[in-house]
Amino acid sequence: MTPSIKIVEAKDLGNLQILILFSDNKQKTIDIGDFIRRHPHPQYNKYLDPKRFRKFSIENGNIVWGKNWDLIFPLDQLYSGSLI
């Protein structure tokens, strides 16, 4: 992945999954809920609530949750479709 790749659009697919469109037109469906369930943490667990989950935004070319970026993922992991 080149450093200039960024997220340009994201859509909530339901079931805590996101469809992400990158600046090179590549698309990936990411199961964020699976990551949160595998890595429980009070800061992340609140995003298992679908209402909170839907309140993501795209900032600086990445997808984030919360005012202080409570939940954010490395762009290369999102691009590959594999959250560690």
N, C-alpha and C positions, 0 to 999 in steps of 0.2 A: 504494500500500500504506500502510495506517495504521500508526503506530508500535506499536500494541498487538498487531499480528499476530506470532505466534511459531510455532515448530515444536512440535507436541504429540506426534508419533509419527513414526518412521522405520523402514523395513523394507528389509533387504538383499535385492535381487532377483537377485543373482548378476551375473556379468560386470561388477562394479564399478559397478553401478547401484543407486540408492536411490529408494524410493517415500517421499515426504515428505507428511505430513498437517499442514496449518496450522490454527491456532486458528479460522479462519473456514470450516473444512471443505473448503477448496480442497486438491487433491492434485496433486503434480507428480512425474514420474519424471525423475531427474537422472543423467546419465552422468558420474560423477566420474572414471572411468578415462580418458575422452576428455580431460578437462581436464588430468590429470596427464601424459598423453602429449604434449600440446601445450605444457606448461610444465614440462619436466623440471627437477628440483631434488632433491638428496639427501634433503632433509627430506620431500618429497612422494613420491618414487619408492618408498619402502618400503611405501606403501599400495597399490601395484600387486599386492602379495601378498594374495590373497583372505583369508587367515587374519588378517592385520593389518587389512585393510580392514573386516572385520566387527566390529572392536572400537571402533566409534564410540559416542558417547553424546550425549545431548541435555542441554546445559547453558545456563542463562540463555536458553532459548527458541531456541537454535541447535544445529546438529549439528556436533560437533567430533571430531577424531581425535587421540590422544596425550594424555599427562598435561598437557603444557604447551600444548595446543591447536596441535599441529604443523600441522594442516590445518583450516582454517575458511573459510567463504565468507560474503560479505555476504548478509544475509537477503533483500534486495531482488532479488539475482540468483537465488537459489534460488526465490523466489516467482515470478519471471518465467520460470524454467526455462532461463535462458541464462547460463552461467558464462563470464566474459570471461577 
